[in-house]
Amino acid sequence: MEVYQKTLECSVIIDKDIVPALEKIKDKRIEELSKNAMAIPLYVSEGHSLRFADFALALGYIEKAFQQLVFFLGIVYNNIIIRIKF
């Protein structure tokens, strides 16, 4: 439950702080980033709820959450850390 709550908190921070920073540099992946950030807690909760019923399916959801996270980290690294001056 805490993992879901923390990833949801991070999604809110992304929409509140990071998406506006990307708008400043006119990044075309803003909508995709926001959608993917909200997908991470969804996949975590789906995987958690299925862990006893269908472990393989649950693992698939967790892998999807990690894929979304890697996508997000790539955008943040390439755009915000390198190009945006806070």
C-alpha positions in Angstrom: 0.0 0.0 0.0 2.8 2.5 0.9 4.5 1.9 -2.5 1.3 2.8 -4.3 0.8 5.9 -2.1 4.4 7.1 -2.7 4.3 6.6 -6.4 0.9 8.4 -6.5 2.5 11.3 -4.6 5.4 11.3 -7.1 2.8 11.5 -10.0 1.2 14.5 -8.4 4.7 16.2 -8.0 5.4 15.5 -11.7 2.2 17.1 -12.8 2.6 20.0 -10.4 6.4 20.8 -10.8 8.0 18.9 -13.7 5.4 19.2 -16.4 5.4 23.1 -16.1 9.2 23.0 -16.4 8.9 21.0 -19.6 6.4 23.4 -20.9 9.0 26.2 -20.6 11.3 24.4 -23.0 8.4 23.3 -25.3 9.1 19.6 -24.9 6.7 17.6 -27.1 6.4 14.7 -24.7 4.6 16.5 -21.9 1.3 14.7 -22.3 3.0 11.4 -22.6 5.1 12.1 -19.5 2.0 13.0 -17.4 0.1 9.9 -18.6 3.0 7.6 -17.9 3.6 9.1 -14.5 0.0 8.3 -13.5 0.3 4.8 -15.0 3.1 3.8 -12.5 0.9 3.7 -9.4 -1.8 2.0 -11.4 0.5 -0.8 -12.5 1.9 -1.2 -9.0 -1.6 -1.5 -7.5 -2.7 -4.0 -10.1 0.4 -6.1 -9.6 0.0 -6.0 -5.9 -3.6 -7.1 -6.1 -2.8 -10.0 -8.4 0.3 -11.3 -6.6 -1.5 -14.4 -5.1 -4.0 -15.1 -7.8 -1.7 -15.0 -10.8 1.9 -14.3 -10.0 3.1 -14.2 -13.6 0.4 -11.6 -14.5 1.3 -9.6 -11.3 5.0 -9.6 -12.3 4.0 -8.3 -15.8 2.3 -5.3 -14.2 5.3 -4.6 -12.1 7.5 -4.8 -15.2 5.2 -2.3 -16.9 5.6 0.1 -13.9 9.4 -0.2 -14.2 9.2 0.5 -18.0 7.2 3.7 -17.3 9.7 4.7 -14.6 12.6 4.2 -17.0 10.9 6.3 -19.6 10.2 9.1 -17.1 13.8 9.1 -15.8 15.1 9.4 -19.3 13.0 12.5 -20.0 13.9 14.0 -16.7 17.6 13.4 -17.2 17.7 14.6 -20.8 15.5 17.7 -20.4 15.3 18.9 -16.9 18.7 18.2 -15.4 20.7 19.1 -18.5 18.7 21.9 -20.1 16.6 23.6 -17.5 18.1 26.1 -15.1 16.1 26.3 -11.9 
